[in-house]
């Protein structure tokens, strides 16, 4: 059960991070753009670190990897070096 909870947490965190990066990409206010970019980057780094400690099914891994790849692309377009 713990592994499922951990996998769900990583998935949800990746979706929140994508929401934040989307807000940053659309922001016209520099403060909002910066703040949401930093939050999305922190989430990306945390998820990337924890994903290797969490046992995932193939479907969970595929979904998480897809989200992380998209997040990485968005963060790069926001000027982050990953």
Gaussian input, Z-matrix of N, CA and C with variables (Angstrom, degrees):
# hf/3-21g

backbone

0 1
 N
 C     1     B1
 C     2     B2     1     A1
 N     3     B3     2     A2     1     D1
 C     4     B4     3     A3     2     D2
 C     5     B5     4     A4     3     D3
 N     6     B6     5     A5     4     D4
 C     7     B7     6     A6     5     D5
 C     8     B8     7     A7     6     D6
 N     9     B9     8     A8     7     D7
 C    10    B10     9     A9     8     D8
 C    11    B11    10    A10     9     D9
 N    12    B12    11    A11    10    D10
 C    13    B13    12    A12    11    D11
 C    14    B14    13    A13    12    D12
 N    15    B15    14    A14    13    D13
 C    16    B16    15    A15    14    D14
 C    17    B17    16    A16    15    D15
 N    18    B18    17    A17    16    D16
 C    19    B19    18    A18    17    D17
 C    20    B20    19    A19    18    D18
 N    21    B21    20    A20    19    D19
 C    22    B22    21    A21    20    D20
 C    23    B23    22    A22    21    D21
 N    24    B24    23    A23    22    D22
 C    25    B25    24    A24    23    D23
 C    26    B26    25    A25    24    D24
 N    27    B27    26    A26    25    D25
 C    28    B28    27    A27    26    D26
 C    29    B29    28    A28    27    D27
 N    30    B30    29    A29    28    D28
 C    31    B31    30    A30    29    D29
 C    32    B32    31    A31    30    D30
 N    33    B33    32    A32    31    D31
 C    34    B34    33    A33    32    D32
 C    35    B35    34    A34    33    D33
 N    36    B36    35    A35    34    D34
 C    37    B37    36    A36    35    D35
 C    38    B38    37    A37    36    D36
 N    39    B39    38    A38    37    D37
 C    40    B40    39    A39    38    D38
 C    41    B41    40    A40    39    D39
 N    42    B42    41    A41    40    D40
 C    43    B43    42    A42    41    D41
 C    44    B44    43    A43    42    D42
 N    45    B45    44    A44    43    D43
 C    46    B46    45    A45    44    D44
 C    47    B47    46    A46    45    D45
 N    48    B48    47    A47    46    D46
 C    49    B49    48    A48    47    D47
 C    50    B50    49    A49    48    D48
 N    51    B51    50    A50    49    D49
 C    52    B52    51    A51    50    D50
 C    53    B53    52    A52    51    D51
 N    54    B54    53    A53    52    D52
 C    55    B55    54    A54    53    D53
 C    56    B56    55    A55    54    D54
 N    57    B57    56    A56    55    D55
 C    58    B58    57    A57    56    D56
 C    59    B59    58    A58    57    D57
 N    60    B60    59    A59    58    D58
 C    61    B61    60    A60    59    D59
 C    62    B62    61    A61    60    D60
 N    63    B63    62    A62    61    D61
 C    64    B64    63    A63    62    D62
 C    65    B65    64    A64    63    D63
 N    66    B66    65    A65    64    D64
 C    67    B67    66    A66    65    D65
 C    68    B68    67    A67    66    D66
 N    69    B69    68    A68    67    D67
 C    70    B70    69    A69    68    D68
 C    71    B71    70    A70    69    D69
 N    72    B72    71    A71    70    D70
 C    73    B73    72    A72    71    D71
 C    74    B74    73    A73    72    D72
 N    75    B75    74    A74    73    D73
 C    76    B76    75    A75    74    D74
 C    77    B77    76    A76    75    D75
 N    78    B78    77    A77    76    D76
 C    79    B79    78    A78    77    D77
 C    80    B80    79    A79    78    D78
 N    81    B81    80    A80    79    D79
 C    82    B82    81    A81    80    D80
 C    83    B83    82    A82    81    D81
 N    84    B84    83    A83    82    D82
 C    85    B85    84    A84    83    D83
 C    86    B86    85    A85    84    D84
 N    87    B87    86    A86    85    D85
 C    88    B88    87    A87    86    D86
 C    89    B89    88    A88    87    D87
 N    90    B90    89    A89    88    D88
 C    91    B91    90    A90    89    D89
 C    92    B92    91    A91    90    D90
 N    93    B93    92    A92    91    D91
 C    94    B94    93    A93    92    D92
 C    95    B95    94    A94    93    D93
 N    96    B96    95    A95    94    D94
 C    97    B97    96    A96    95    D95
 C    98    B98    97    A97    96    D96
 N    99    B99    98    A98    97    D97
 C   100   B100    99    A99    98    D98
 C   101   B101   100   A100    99    D99
 N   102   B102   101   A101   100   D100
 C   103   B103   102   A102   101   D101
 C   104   B104   103   A103   102   D102
 N   105   B105   104   A104   103   D103
 C   106   B106   105   A105   104   D104
 C   107   B107   106   A106   105   D105
 N   108   B108   107   A107   106   D106
 C   109   B109   108   A108   107   D107
 C   110   B110   109   A109   108   D108
 N   111   B111   110   A110   109   D109
 C   112   B112   111   A111   110   D110
 C   113   B113   112   A112   111   D111
 N   114   B114   113   A113   112   D112
 C   115   B115   114   A114   113   D113
 C   116   B116   115   A115   114   D114
 N   117   B117   116   A116   115   D115
 C   118   B118   117   A117   116   D116
 C   119   B119   118   A118   117   D117
 N   120   B120   119   A119   118   D118
 C   121   B121   120   A120   119   D119
 C   122   B122   121   A121   120   D120
 N   123   B123   122   A122   121   D121
 C   124   B124   123   A123   122   D122
 C   125   B125   124   A124   123   D123
 N   126   B126   125   A125   124   D124
 C   127   B127   126   A126   125   D125
 C   128   B128   127   A127   126   D126
 N   129   B129   128   A128   127   D127
 C   130   B130   129   A129   128   D128
 C   131   B131   130   A130   129   D129
 N   132   B132   131   A131   130   D130
 C   133   B133   132   A132   131   D131
 C   134   B134   133   A133   132   D132
 N   135   B135   134   A134   133   D133
 C   136   B136   135   A135   134   D134
 C   137   B137   136   A136   135   D135
 N   138   B138   137   A137   136   D136
 C   139   B139   138   A138   137   D137
 C   140   B140   139   A139   138   D138
 N   141   B141   140   A140   139   D139
 C   142   B142   141   A141   140   D140
 C   143   B143   142   A142   141   D141
 N   144   B144   143   A143   142   D142
 C   145   B145   144   A144   143   D143
 C   146   B146   145   A145   144   D144
 N   147   B147   146   A146   145   D145
 C   148   B148   147   A147   146   D146
 C   149   B149   148   A148   147   D147
 N   150   B150   149   A149   148   D148
 C   151   B151   150   A150   149   D149
 C   152   B152   151   A151   150   D150
 N   153   B153   152   A152   151   D151
 C   154   B154   153   A153   152   D152
 C   155   B155   154   A154   153   D153
 N   156   B156   155   A155   154   D154
 C   157   B157   156   A156   155   D155
 C   158   B158   157   A157   156   D156
 N   159   B159   158   A158   157   D157
 C   160   B160   159   A159   158   D158
 C   161   B161   160   A160   159   D159
 N   162   B162   161   A161   160   D160
 C   163   B163   162   A162   161   D161
 C   164   B164   163   A163   162   D162
 N   165   B165   164   A164   163   D163
 C   166   B166   165   A165   164   D164
 C   167   B167   166   A166   165   D165
 N   168   B168   167   A167   166   D166
 C   169   B169   168   A168   167   D167
 C   170   B170   169   A169   168   D168
 N   171   B171   170   A170   169   D169
 C   172   B172   171   A171   170   D170
 C   173   B173   172   A172   171   D171
 N   174   B174   173   A173   172   D172
 C   175   B175   174   A174   173   D173
 C   176   B176   175   A175   174   D174
 N   177   B177   176   A176   175   D175
 C   178   B178   177   A177   176   D176
 C   179   B179   178   A178   177   D177
 N   180   B180   179   A179   178   D178
 C   181   B181   180   A180   179   D179
 C   182   B182   181   A181   180   D180
 N   183   B183   182   A182   181   D181
 C   184   B184   183   A183   182   D182
 C   185   B185   184   A184   183   D183
 N   186   B186   185   A185   184   D184
 C   187   B187   186   A186   185   D185
 C   188   B188   187   A187   186   D186
 N   189   B189   188   A188   187   D187
 C   190   B190   189   A189   188   D188
 C   191   B191   190   A190   189   D189
 N   192   B192   191   A191   190   D190
 C   193   B193   192   A192   191   D191
 C   194   B194   193   A193   192   D192
 N   195   B195   194   A194   193   D193
 C   196   B196   195   A195   194   D194
 C   197   B197   196   A196   195   D195
 N   198   B198   197   A197   196   D196
 C   199   B199   198   A198   197   D197
 C   200   B200   199   A199   198   D198
 N   201   B201   200   A200   199   D199
 C   202   B202   201   A201   200   D200
 C   203   B203   202   A202   201   D201
 N   204   B204   203   A203   202   D202
 C   205   B205   204   A204   203   D203
 C   206   B206   205   A205   204   D204
 N   207   B207   206   A206   205   D205
 C   208   B208   207   A207   206   D206
 C   209   B209   208   A208   207   D207
 N   210   B210   209   A209   208   D208
 C   211   B211   210   A210   209   D209
 C   212   B212   211   A211   210   D210
 N   213   B213   212   A212   211   D211
 C   214   B214   213   A213   212   D212
 C   215   B215   214   A214   213   D213
 N   216   B216   215   A215   214   D214
 C   217   B217   216   A216   215   D215
 C   218   B218   217   A217   216   D216
 N   219   B219   218   A218   217   D217
 C   220   B220   219   A219   218   D218
 C   221   B221   220   A220   219   D219
 N   222   B222   221   A221   220   D220
 C   223   B223   222   A222   221   D221
 C   224   B224   223   A223   222   D222
 N   225   B225   224   A224   223   D223
 C   226   B226   225   A225   224   D224
 C   227   B227   226   A226   225   D225
 N   228   B228   227   A227   226   D226
 C   229   B229   228   A228   227   D227
 C   230   B230   229   A229   228   D228
 N   231   B231   230   A230   229   D229
 C   232   B232   231   A231   230   D230
 C   233   B233   232   A232   231   D231
 N   234   B234   233   A233   232   D232
 C   235   B235   234   A234   233   D233
 C   236   B236   235   A235   234   D234
 N   237   B237   236   A236   235   D235
 C   238   B238   237   A237   236   D236
 C   239   B239   238   A238   237   D237
 N   240   B240   239   A239   238   D238
 C   241   B241   240   A240   239   D239
 C   242   B242   241   A241   240   D240
 N   243   B243   242   A242   241   D241
 C   244   B244   243   A243   242   D242
 C   245   B245   244   A244   243   D243

   B1=1.4530
   B2=1.5323
   B3=1.3298
   B4=1.4602
   B5=1.5216
   B6=1.3430
   B7=1.4618
   B8=1.5222
   B9=1.3311
   B10=1.4628
   B11=1.5218
   B12=1.3304
   B13=1.4615
   B14=1.5238
   B15=1.3253
   B16=1.4600
   B17=1.5245
   B18=1.3139
   B19=1.4628
   B20=1.5265
   B21=1.3374
   B22=1.4648
   B23=1.5224
   B24=1.3285
   B25=1.4586
   B26=1.5265
   B27=1.3149
   B28=1.4644
   B29=1.5249
   B30=1.3271
   B31=1.4740
   B32=1.5234
   B33=1.3237
   B34=1.4614
   B35=1.5260
   B36=1.3256
   B37=1.4615
   B38=1.5219
   B39=1.3299
   B40=1.4645
   B41=1.5279
   B42=1.3215
   B43=1.4650
   B44=1.5317
   B45=1.3308
   B46=1.4675
   B47=1.5297
   B48=1.3226
   B49=1.4629
   B50=1.5223
   B51=1.3293
   B52=1.4668
   B53=1.5291
   B54=1.3083
   B55=1.4645
   B56=1.5311
   B57=1.3225
   B58=1.4659
   B59=1.5278
   B60=1.3263
   B61=1.4669
   B62=1.5249
   B63=1.3223
   B64=1.4720
   B65=1.5198
   B66=1.3292
   B67=1.4632
   B68=1.5202
   B69=1.3283
   B70=1.4699
   B71=1.5211
   B72=1.3159
   B73=1.4653
   B74=1.5237
   B75=1.3195
   B76=1.4602
   B77=1.5140
   B78=1.3183
   B79=1.4629
   B80=1.5216
   B81=1.3137
   B82=1.4611
   B83=1.5230
   B84=1.3076
   B85=1.4617
   B86=1.5253
   B87=1.3164
   B88=1.4696
   B89=1.5255
   B90=1.3214
   B91=1.4656
   B92=1.5305
   B93=1.3131
   B94=1.4676
   B95=1.5173
   B96=1.3129
   B97=1.4680
   B98=1.5295
   B99=1.3120
   B100=1.4648
   B101=1.5224
   B102=1.3251
   B103=1.4678
   B104=1.5288
   B105=1.3128
   B106=1.4610
   B107=1.5309
   B108=1.3199
   B109=1.4659
   B110=1.5290
   B111=1.3122
   B112=1.4700
   B113=1.5253
   B114=1.3145
   B115=1.4721
   B116=1.5248
   B117=1.3276
   B118=1.4659
   B119=1.5199
   B120=1.3184
   B121=1.4672
   B122=1.5258
   B123=1.3346
   B124=1.4607
   B125=1.5235
   B126=1.3191
   B127=1.4634
   B128=1.5221
   B129=1.3270
   B130=1.4615
   B131=1.5189
   B132=1.3268
   B133=1.4676
   B134=1.5263
   B135=1.3171
   B136=1.4607
   B137=1.5175
   B138=1.3108
   B139=1.4730
   B140=1.5284
   B141=1.3246
   B142=1.4722
   B143=1.5264
   B144=1.3262
   B145=1.4634
   B146=1.5348
   B147=1.3272
   B148=1.4635
   B149=1.5264
   B150=1.3171
   B151=1.4638
   B152=1.5190
   B153=1.3210
   B154=1.4661
   B155=1.5173
   B156=1.3332
   B157=1.4658
   B158=1.5254
   B159=1.3109
   B160=1.4543
   B161=1.5195
   B162=1.3131
   B163=1.4543
   B164=1.5235
   B165=1.3158
   B166=1.4645
   B167=1.5182
   B168=1.3237
   B169=1.4612
   B170=1.5287
   B171=1.3209
   B172=1.4703
   B173=1.5236
   B174=1.3267
   B175=1.4696
   B176=1.5311
   B177=1.3155
   B178=1.4648
   B179=1.5267
   B180=1.3210
   B181=1.4626
   B182=1.5244
   B183=1.3205
   B184=1.4621
   B185=1.5274
   B186=1.3284
   B187=1.4678
   B188=1.5277
   B189=1.3341
   B190=1.4523
   B191=1.5270
   B192=1.3223
   B193=1.4675
   B194=1.5267
   B195=1.3248
   B196=1.4636
   B197=1.5267
   B198=1.3382
   B199=1.4618
   B200=1.5203
   B201=1.3353
   B202=1.4658
   B203=1.5240
   B204=1.3196
   B205=1.4690
   B206=1.5276
   B207=1.3281
   B208=1.4683
   B209=1.5269
   B210=1.3289
   B211=1.4599
   B212=1.5252
   B213=1.3076
   B214=1.4607
   B215=1.5336
   B216=1.3092
   B217=1.4640
   B218=1.5276
   B219=1.3366
   B220=1.4518
   B221=1.5301
   B222=1.3234
   B223=1.4675
   B224=1.5204
   B225=1.3264
   B226=1.4652
   B227=1.5129
   B228=1.3313
   B229=1.4613
   B230=1.5345
   B231=1.3438
   B232=1.4617
   B233=1.5242
   B234=1.3476
   B235=1.4470
   B236=1.5330
   B237=1.3243
   B238=1.4624
   B239=1.5221
   B240=1.3110
   B241=1.4493
   B242=1.5230
   B243=1.3164
   B244=1.4786
   B245=1.5204
   A1=111.43
   A2=116.74
   A3=119.76
   A4=111.13
   A5=116.51
   A6=119.02
   A7=111.44
   A8=116.76
   A9=119.54
   A10=109.92
   A11=116.49
   A12=120.68
   A13=110.76
   A14=116.92
   A15=120.81
   A16=110.58
   A17=116.96
   A18=120.75
   A19=110.76
   A20=116.28
   A21=120.17
   A22=110.89
   A23=116.77
   A24=121.06
   A25=111.05
   A26=117.24
   A27=120.36
   A28=111.39
   A29=116.53
   A30=120.36
   A31=110.54
   A32=116.11
   A33=120.26
   A34=110.28
   A35=117.07
   A36=120.31
   A37=111.48
   A38=116.80
   A39=119.16
   A40=110.71
   A41=116.92
   A42=120.30
   A43=111.06
   A44=116.48
   A45=120.24
   A46=109.90
   A47=116.76
   A48=120.64
   A49=111.27
   A50=117.10
   A51=120.22
   A52=110.95
   A53=116.55
   A54=119.96
   A55=109.99
   A56=116.07
   A57=120.30
   A58=112.30
   A59=116.71
   A60=118.77
   A61=110.51
   A62=116.91
   A63=120.05
   A64=112.18
   A65=116.01
   A66=120.03
   A67=109.79
   A68=116.33
   A69=120.46
   A70=111.01
   A71=116.48
   A72=120.03
   A73=112.21
   A74=116.38
   A75=120.37
   A76=114.53
   A77=117.28
   A78=120.83
   A79=111.75
   A80=114.68
   A81=120.03
   A82=110.11
   A83=116.18
   A84=122.50
   A85=109.04
   A86=116.76
   A87=121.62
   A88=112.25
   A89=117.71
   A90=121.05
   A91=111.06
   A92=116.41
   A93=120.62
   A94=110.37
   A95=115.56
   A96=120.26
   A97=111.05
   A98=116.31
   A99=121.04
   A100=111.29
   A101=116.80
   A102=121.71
   A103=111.67
   A104=117.34
   A105=119.90
   A106=111.54
   A107=117.28
   A108=120.10
   A109=110.33
   A110=116.71
   A111=120.98
   A112=110.48
   A113=117.07
   A114=120.57
   A115=111.09
   A116=117.12
   A117=120.71
   A118=110.94
   A119=117.35
   A120=121.27
   A121=111.03
   A122=117.08
   A123=120.63
   A124=110.32
   A125=115.79
   A126=119.93
   A127=110.63
   A128=116.87
   A129=121.05
   A130=110.77
   A131=116.36
   A132=120.82
   A133=111.54
   A134=116.95
   A135=121.20
   A136=111.30
   A137=116.79
   A138=121.02
   A139=110.04
   A140=116.26
   A141=120.00
   A142=110.89
   A143=116.72
   A144=120.56
   A145=111.31
   A146=117.03
   A147=121.14
   A148=113.90
   A149=117.41
   A150=119.76
   A151=111.62
   A152=118.23
   A153=121.34
   A154=112.01
   A155=116.60
   A156=120.94
   A157=112.08
   A158=116.57
   A159=121.56
   A160=110.00
   A161=115.90
   A162=120.96
   A163=108.83
   A164=116.26
   A165=122.11
   A166=110.45
   A167=115.34
   A168=119.23
   A169=107.12
   A170=116.25
   A171=119.22
   A172=110.95
   A173=117.06
   A174=121.06
   A175=110.96
   A176=117.12
   A177=120.75
   A178=110.44
   A179=116.28
   A180=121.22
   A181=110.65
   A182=116.94
   A183=121.08
   A184=110.98
   A185=116.88
   A186=121.08
   A187=110.53
   A188=116.44
   A189=120.22
   A190=111.06
   A191=116.93
   A192=120.60
   A193=111.30
   A194=116.80
   A195=120.90
   A196=110.63
   A197=116.07
   A198=119.94
   A199=111.54
   A200=116.80
   A201=119.95
   A202=111.79
   A203=117.56
   A204=120.24
   A205=110.61
   A206=116.01
   A207=119.68
   A208=110.24
   A209=116.55
   A210=121.00
   A211=110.76
   A212=116.78
   A213=121.10
   A214=110.65
   A215=116.83
   A216=121.78
   A217=110.93
   A218=116.28
   A219=120.21
   A220=111.19
   A221=116.92
   A222=119.45
   A223=111.40
   A224=117.21
   A225=119.59
   A226=111.40
   A227=116.73
   A228=119.04
   A229=111.58
   A230=115.78
   A231=120.73
   A232=112.04
   A233=116.54
   A234=121.01
   A235=114.79
   A236=116.90
   A237=119.91
   A238=109.53
   A239=116.17
   A240=121.75
   A241=107.71
   A242=114.84
   A243=120.28
   A244=108.80
   D1=-38.41
   D2=-179.72
   D3=-61.25
   D4=-39.76
   D5=-179.86
   D6=-63.81
   D7=-39.05
   D8=178.57
   D9=-64.92
   D10=-42.77
   D11=178.59
   D12=-62.41
   D13=-43.06
   D14=178.43
   D15=-63.94
   D16=-42.57
   D17=178.79
   D18=-63.43
   D19=-42.34
   D20=178.00
   D21=-62.88
   D22=-41.52
   D23=178.93
   D24=-61.46
   D25=-44.48
   D26=178.57
   D27=-62.91
   D28=-41.66
   D29=178.98
   D30=-63.07
   D31=-47.43
   D32=-179.29
   D33=-63.57
   D34=-43.26
   D35=177.91
   D36=-60.40
   D37=-38.94
   D38=179.37
   D39=-66.61
   D40=-35.63
   D41=178.78
   D42=-70.33
   D43=-38.81
   D44=175.86
   D45=-64.06
   D46=-43.62
   D47=178.89
   D48=-61.18
   D49=-39.25
   D50=176.76
   D51=-65.15
   D52=-37.71
   D53=176.49
   D54=-62.56
   D55=-44.66
   D56=179.23
   D57=-63.41
   D58=-43.31
   D59=179.11
   D60=-66.28
   D61=-34.88
   D62=175.73
   D63=-64.17
   D64=-40.20
   D65=176.05
   D66=-63.08
   D67=-44.22
   D68=179.69
   D69=-60.98
   D70=-43.01
   D71=-179.18
   D72=-63.11
   D73=-33.22
   D74=-178.36
   D75=-93.53
   D76=-4.50
   D77=-175.09
   D78=-71.29
   D79=136.82
   D80=174.15
   D81=-99.33
   D82=-17.27
   D83=178.06
   D84=-91.18
   D85=125.81
   D86=-175.87
   D87=-62.54
   D88=-37.30
   D89=179.93
   D90=-64.25
   D91=-44.11
   D92=177.76
   D93=-63.50
   D94=-44.48
   D95=179.72
   D96=-59.37
   D97=-46.63
   D98=-179.03
   D99=-65.45
   D100=-48.48
   D101=-177.38
   D102=-61.18
   D103=-45.37
   D104=-177.87
   D105=-74.19
   D106=-30.82
   D107=174.91
   D108=-64.46
   D109=-44.99
   D110=179.64
   D111=-62.24
   D112=-43.43
   D113=179.75
   D114=-64.48
   D115=-42.34
   D116=178.78
   D117=-65.17
   D118=-38.52
   D119=179.58
   D120=-66.69
   D121=-42.13
   D122=177.56
   D123=-60.58
   D124=-42.63
   D125=178.55
   D126=-63.50
   D127=-43.85
   D128=178.73
   D129=-57.80
   D130=-48.57
   D131=-178.74
   D132=-61.93
   D133=-41.71
   D134=179.90
   D135=-66.28
   D136=-46.42
   D137=179.91
   D138=-62.45
   D139=-44.64
   D140=-179.26
   D141=-60.68
   D142=-36.74
   D143=-179.89
   D144=-73.48
   D145=-43.81
   D146=-174.59
   D147=-79.18
   D148=-23.54
   D149=-175.61
   D150=-61.27
   D151=-30.14
   D152=-178.47
   D153=-76.96
   D154=-17.10
   D155=178.73
   D156=-93.26
   D157=-6.60
   D158=-174.46
   D159=-108.57
   D160=129.45
   D161=176.91
   D162=-76.77
   D163=121.95
   D164=-177.02
   D165=-120.53
   D166=147.25
   D167=171.08
   D168=-74.60
   D169=168.94
   D170=178.26
   D171=-59.68
   D172=-41.86
   D173=-179.26
   D174=-66.00
   D175=-41.73
   D176=178.52
   D177=-64.36
   D178=-43.68
   D179=179.64
   D180=-62.22
   D181=-43.99
   D182=-179.32
   D183=-62.30
   D184=-45.27
   D185=-179.92
   D186=-64.12
   D187=-45.80
   D188=-179.07
   D189=-64.66
   D190=-43.30
   D191=179.00
   D192=-62.45
   D193=-40.17
   D194=177.64
   D195=-61.85
   D196=-45.83
   D197=178.29
   D198=-62.81
   D199=-42.84
   D200=-179.09
   D201=-66.45
   D202=-37.47
   D203=177.90
   D204=-64.87
   D205=-43.41
   D206=178.21
   D207=-64.60
   D208=-43.53
   D209=179.01
   D210=-61.49
   D211=-42.83
   D212=178.67
   D213=-59.76
   D214=-44.13
   D215=178.29
   D216=-60.79
   D217=-45.83
   D218=-179.30
   D219=-66.13
   D220=-40.90
   D221=178.71
   D222=-64.59
   D223=-38.12
   D224=176.58
   D225=-62.89
   D226=-39.46
   D227=179.11
   D228=-70.50
   D229=-16.03
   D230=174.62
   D231=-91.95
   D232=6.53
   D233=174.93
   D234=94.24
   D235=6.36
   D236=179.43
   D237=-80.70
   D238=140.37
   D239=175.47
   D240=-98.92
   D241=115.97
   D242=-176.21
   D243=-121.37

